[in-house]
Structures are given as C-alpha cells and as structure tokens.
C-alpha cells in the first residue's frame, strides 16, 4: 500500500466468525462452519485508489487433497473507487477452494474486480459473491480464469438504489477437460438501473463451458436497462457449451434482452487471412482474439482495457 494513504485503505484479516446473510447453499453453509478467515477490505469515503490493489493467491503442493474455506468482505464507502485484481498461482495439486465474498458498494462508489489465473491448475474452485449497490454505484467484474480443472462462480447482486449499474464480463479459453461455470442473478430492485452481461467461451479438447444467467426486475424497477449475452466458439466436436438465460420481469417500462449462440470458427475468414500470407494457426488465433476481445467494448479505462487484452492474448497462446 505504498502508493495509498494508509488511513483511507483498510486491509485486515477477516474474523472467521463474522455473520453473513443466510443463503440456501450447502457450500456457503460449509464455509460458515469451517471458514479460516479471509480478506477484509474497506475503502474510506471520498477516496479513489491511485493504483490497483492486487491480491496474490499461491496454492502449493502442501494443499493436496485439502479443503480451503475462506470468506472475504469488500466495502466501498460513499464516492470511493478501487480496482481489485485477484491473481491466482497454483502448483500441480488437487484441492478444493471454497470462498464466500460479501460486497457492499455505497453511493457513487466504483468497484472494478479482475480475476486472473496465471497457471494451469488441478484444483476445484467455487466462489459465491453476494452484493448490494447504492445510488449511482458501479460494479464491474472481469472473469479471466482459464486453465482451471473445475471452476464455478455464482454472483448474486442487488441493485438497491437508482442509477446503479452492474457489469459481468468473461472471456475464457477452455480445453484439456477443463470445466467452467458462471451463474448470475442480477436483481433490479430500483428504477433507472443498468446491467450488462457478456460471457464468451472458446472450447477445445473436452473443454466445457456453462452459463446460467438470470435478470430479475421488481415491479418498482421501471426504466430498467438489462442486457445479457453468452457466446461460444467451439473448435472441435469435443467441446461443449451449455447456456440457460432467464428473465423474470414485473415492471412494464423496461428494456431487457438475452440471448445465447454457439458455433464453429469461420473457415472462410481463416482462408482469407491465409491468402494474405498468415499461417493457418496464426489466422485462427487472430479470429479467436477478436472474438474474445469484444467483451471489453464498454471498458472506458484504456489502461485496464490494455491489461485485460494482454491476458486474453496470453490465454490464447496457452501461456
């Protein structure tokens, strides 16, 4: 925290006995019973962090066949802002990482969350995120965790006050029996709120992608603008993509859309690039890169956008 004002950014260990909202979820119950603590991050009122806060998670071989339960709490007070990068590094061991994360974003606060997997892993990862947003707040979650044997992320966000917005964006390259699930529920509980979800998977060699997304609009949440789209690029017959988009709307003045598509790579486009002197393998990588980078169209911060694009390129090249 050498770049920040120490009294404005609070980072301490979370008391494992802290009482979170009850959820009808067995893994959350297990977490509450056996949690060994976790991260408690709070950004004080009117403070905007100058640099991203990076959390390094290192999983070594001593964790083989173990279950890790931890709980995180992230709170942004009024008019605060932070970019939080969760960076996972794993040795080749089998373990279960079970995480519960509570997010509170107050009025005019902005949280940008980026999750990156640096190495391949045989671990099983599960994370449940439960959050609430205040007036004119923003939550942006970028999921770039390719390379995990199994990963499931559940996100349950409540847009409780007007003009709040929520972005869930994911770009994944899955192969070699890798399985990745994303399940979201965005609850529009106030008028004039926006949500935007775009999930993209590239699937190869028994890679499995799953997306289940629900948009809930309460009767008082007029002028809601909600968008949800999942797409898969399946490179061979062994890839698999399952999608279940859902809408539950009780207001009558809303703009909501959802959709899901899957297909193979455009061989005509590959041929066109090859006629311009580009090797077939490089041509396919260019098309995959363009497919995945579309998820960053609405990212206005150029530094973050460049960082995310470089990580997508690293995934495509299998690094």
C-alpha positions in Angstrom: 0.0 0.0 0.0 3.0 2.3 -0.5 1.0 4.3 -3.1 -2.0 4.9 -1.0 -3.0 6.9 2.1 -2.9 4.3 4.9 -5.9 5.7 6.8 -8.0 5.6 3.6 -7.5 1.9 2.7 -8.2 -0.7 5.3 -6.9 -4.2 4.6 -7.0 -6.7 7.5 -7.8 -10.3 8.1 -11.5 -11.1 8.3 -12.8 -12.6 11.5 -14.0 -16.1 10.6 -16.9 -15.8 13.0 -18.5 -12.8 11.1 -22.1 -13.4 10.4 -23.1 -13.2 6.7 -26.6 -13.2 5.3 -28.0 -16.7 5.3 -28.0 -18.3 1.8 -29.7 -21.6 0.8 -26.4 -23.0 -0.4 -24.7 -26.0 1.1 -21.2 -24.8 0.2 -21.9 -21.5 1.8 -23.1 -23.3 5.0 -19.8 -25.4 4.9 -17.9 -22.1 4.5 -19.6 -20.6 7.5 -18.9 -23.6 9.6 -15.3 -24.1 8.7 -14.0 -20.7 7.4 -10.4 -20.0 8.4 -10.8 -16.2 7.8 -10.0 -14.2 4.8 -9.8 -10.6 3.5 -11.5 -7.6 4.9 -11.0 -4.6 2.5 -12.6 -1.2 3.1 -12.1 2.0 1.1 -13.0 5.1 3.1 -15.4 7.8 2.0 -14.3 10.1 -0.9 -11.0 8.2 -1.6 -10.1 6.9 -5.0 -7.2 4.5 -5.0 -4.3 5.6 -7.1 -3.1 2.1 -8.1 -4.9 -1.3 -8.4 -4.9 -3.4 -5.2 -3.5 -6.9 -6.1 -4.3 -10.0 -4.1 -1.9 -12.9 -4.8 -3.2 -16.4 -4.0 -0.5 -19.0 -4.1 -1.5 -22.6 -3.8 1.4 -25.0 -3.3 1.7 -28.8 -3.2 1.1 -29.0 0.6 -2.6 -28.4 -0.1 -3.0 -31.7 -1.9 -6.4 -33.3 -1.1 -7.4 -30.5 1.3 -10.4 -28.2 1.5 -9.8 -24.4 1.9 -12.7 -22.4 3.2 -12.4 -18.6 3.4 -14.6 -15.6 3.5 -14.0 -12.1 2.1 -15.7 -8.8 2.8 -15.3 -5.8 0.4 -16.8 -2.4 1.3 -16.6 0.8 -0.6 -17.9 3.8 1.2 -19.5 6.8 -0.5 -17.6 8.3 -3.5 -14.8 5.8 -3.3 -13.2 3.8 -6.1 -10.8 0.8 -6.4 -9.6 -1.7 -8.9 -9.1 -5.1 -7.3 -7.0 -7.8 -9.1 -7.2 -11.3 -7.8 -4.2 -13.2 -9.1 -4.0 -17.0 -8.7 -0.9 -19.1 -9.0 -1.1 -22.9 -8.5 1.3 -25.8 -8.2 0.0 -29.1 -9.5 -2.0 -30.4 -6.6 -5.7 -31.3 -6.1 -7.6 -29.3 -3.6 -11.0 -27.5 -3.1 -11.1 -23.8 -2.6 -14.5 -22.7 -1.3 -15.0 -18.9 -1.0 -17.8 -16.7 0.1 -17.5 -13.0 -0.7 -19.7 -10.1 0.5 -19.6 -6.9 -1.4 -21.1 -3.5 -0.3 -20.9 -0.6 -2.7 -22.2 2.7 -1.3 -23.5 5.8 -3.2 -21.3 6.9 -6.1 -18.7 4.3 -5.4 -17.0 2.2 -8.1 -15.6 -1.3 -7.7 -13.7 -3.0 -10.6 -12.8 -6.6 -9.9 -10.5 -8.6 -12.2 -9.8 -12.3 -11.6 -6.9 -14.0 -13.4 -5.4 -17.5 -13.4 -1.7 -17.4 -14.0 -1.1 -21.1 -14.4 -2.9 -24.4 -15.1 -4.4 -26.0 -12.0 -5.9 -29.3 -11.0 -7.7 -27.6 -8.2 -11.5 -27.2 -7.8 -12.6 -23.6 -7.2 -16.0 -22.4 -6.0 -16.9 -18.8 -5.2 -20.2 -17.3 -4.1 -20.4 -13.5 -4.4 -23.3 -11.7 -2.6 -23.5 -7.9 -3.1 -25.6 -4.8 -2.7 -25.3 -1.5 -4.6 -26.2 2.0 -3.5 -27.3 5.1 -5.5 -25.3 5.7 -8.7 -22.8 3.0 -7.9 -20.9 0.7 -10.3 -19.8 -2.9 -10.0 -17.6 -4.4 -12.8 -16.4 -8.0 -12.6 -14.0 -9.4 -15.2 -13.5 -13.2 -15.1 -10.4 -14.4 -17.0 -9.8 -17.7 -15.2 -8.8 -20.1 -18.0 -6.7 -23.1 -17.0 -8.6 -24.5 -14.1 -9.7 -28.1 -13.9 -13.0 -27.0 -12.4 -14.3 -23.5 -11.6 -17.7 -22.3 -10.6 -18.6 -18.7 -9.8 -22.0 -17.6 -8.6 -22.9 -13.9 -8.4 -26.0 -12.5 -6.7 -26.1 -8.7 -7.0 -28.8 -6.4 -5.6 -29.2 -3.1 -7.4 -31.0 -1.5 -4.5 -30.9 2.2 -5.4 -31.5 4.3 -8.6 -28.9 4.7 -11.3 -26.7 1.8 -10.1 -25.1 -0.4 -12.8 -23.5 -3.9 -12.9 -21.2 -5.4 -15.5 -20.3 -9.1 -15.6 -17.8 -9.8 -18.4 -15.9 -13.1 -19.0 -13.6 -14.4 -21.8 -12.3 -18.0 -21.4 -10.2 -20.5 -23.4 -11.1 -24.0 -22.2 -9.6 -27.3 -23.2 -8.0 -30.5 -21.8 -11.1 -31.5 -19.8 -11.4 -28.0 -18.2 -14.8 -27.2 -16.8 -16.0 -23.6 -16.1 -19.4 -22.5 -14.8 -20.8 -19.0 -14.3 -24.1 -18.5 -12.6 -25.5 -15.0 -12.1 -28.6 -13.4 -10.7 -28.9 -9.6 -11.1 -31.7 -8.2 -9.1 -33.1 -4.9 -10.3 -34.8 -3.5 -7.2 -34.9 0.2 -8.0 -35.7 2.4 -11.1 -33.2 3.5 -13.7 -30.6 0.8 -13.2 -28.5 -0.9 -15.8 -26.9 -4.4 -16.0 -24.7 -5.7 -18.8 -23.5 -9.3 -19.0 -21.4 -10.7 -21.8 -19.9 -14.2 -21.5 -17.6 -15.7 -24.2 -16.0 -19.1 -24.3 -13.6 -20.7 -26.7 -13.9 -24.5 -26.3 -11.4 -27.2 -27.4 -10.4 -30.8 -26.4 -13.2 -31.7 -24.0 -13.5 -28.2 -22.6 -16.9 -27.5 -21.0 -18.4 -24.0 -20.6 -21.7 -23.4 -18.6 -23.5 -20.2 -18.2 -26.8 -19.7 -16.3 -27.8 -16.0 -16.0 -31.0 -14.6 -14.6 -32.2 -11.0 -14.7 -34.9 -10.2 -12.1 -36.8 -6.9 -12.3 -39.0 -5.9 -9.4 -42.3 -4.1 -10.1 -41.0 -0.7 -8.9 -37.8 -1.0 -11.1 -39.2 1.0 -14.0 -36.7 2.2 -16.7 -34.5 -0.9 -16.2 -31.9 -1.5 -19.0 -30.7 -5.1 -18.8 -28.6 -6.9 -21.4 -27.3 -10.5 -21.3 -25.5 -12.4 -24.0 -23.4 -15.7 -24.0 -21.5 -16.9 -27.0 -19.3 -19.9 -27.6 -16.7 -20.7 -30.3 -16.4 -24.5 -30.5 -13.2 -25.5 -32.1 -13.9 -29.3 -32.5 -16.6 -31.9 -31.7 -15.2 -32.5 -28.2 -16.0 -29.0 -26.9 -19.3 -28.4 -25.1 -21.3 -25.3 -24.2 -24.5 -25.2 -22.1 -26.4 -22.0 -21.6 -29.6 -21.1 -19.7 -30.6 -17.4 -20.0 -33.6 -16.3 -17.9 -35.7 -13.2 -17.5 -38.2 -12.5 -14.6 -39.8 -9.1 -15.1 -42.6 -7.5 -13.1 -42.2 -3.9 -14.4 -43.8 -2.8 -17.7 -41.4 0.1 -18.7 -38.1 -1.8 -19.2 -35.6 -2.7 -21.9 -34.4 -6.2 -21.3 -32.8 -8.7 -23.7 -31.0 -12.0 -23.5 -29.5 -14.5 -25.9 -27.1 -17.3 -26.5 -25.3 -18.6 -29.6 -22.6 -21.1 -30.3 -20.8 -22.2 -33.5 -17.5 -23.1 -35.1 -14.7 -20.9 -36.4 -15.3 -19.2 -39.7 -13.3 -21.2 -42.2 -13.8 -18.6 -44.9 -12.2 -16.0 -42.7 -9.3 -18.3 -42.0 -8.8 -18.8 -45.7 -9.0 -15.1 -46.4 -6.2 -14.4 -43.8 -4.1 -17.3 -45.2 -4.3 -15.7 -48.7 -2.7 -12.6 -47.1 0.3 -14.6 -46.0 -0.8 -15.6 -42.5 -0.2 -19.1 -41.3 -3.4 -21.2 -40.5 -2.6 -21.4 -36.8 -1.9 -17.7 -36.5 -5.1 -16.9 -38.5 -7.2 -18.9 -36.1 -5.6 -17.2 -33.1 -6.4 -13.8 -34.7 -10.0 -14.7 -35.0 -10.2 -16.1 -31.5 -8.6 -12.9 -30.2 -11.2 -10.8 -31.9 -14.0 -13.0 -30.7 -12.9 -12.7 -27.0 -11.9 -9.1 -27.0 -15.4 -8.0 -27.9 -16.3 -8.3 -24.2 -14.1 -5.2 -23.5 -16.1 -2.9 -25.9 -17.6 -0.9 -23.0 -14.4 -0.6 -20.9 -13.6 3.1 -21.0 -10.3 2.9 -18.9 -7.6 2.3 -21.6 -5.0 1.1 -19.1 -7.4 -1.6 -17.7 -8.5 -2.5 -21.2 -4.9 -3.0 -22.4 -4.2 -5.1 -19.4 -7.2 -7.3 -20.0 -6.5 -7.7 -23.7 -2.9 -8.8 -22.9 -4.3 -11.5 -20.6 -6.7 -12.7 -23.2 -3.7 -13.0 -25.6 -1.8 -15.0 -23.1 -4.7 -17.4 -22.7 -5.0 -17.9 -26.4 -1.2 -18.7 -26.7 -1.5 -21.2 -23.8 0.9 -19.3 -21.5 
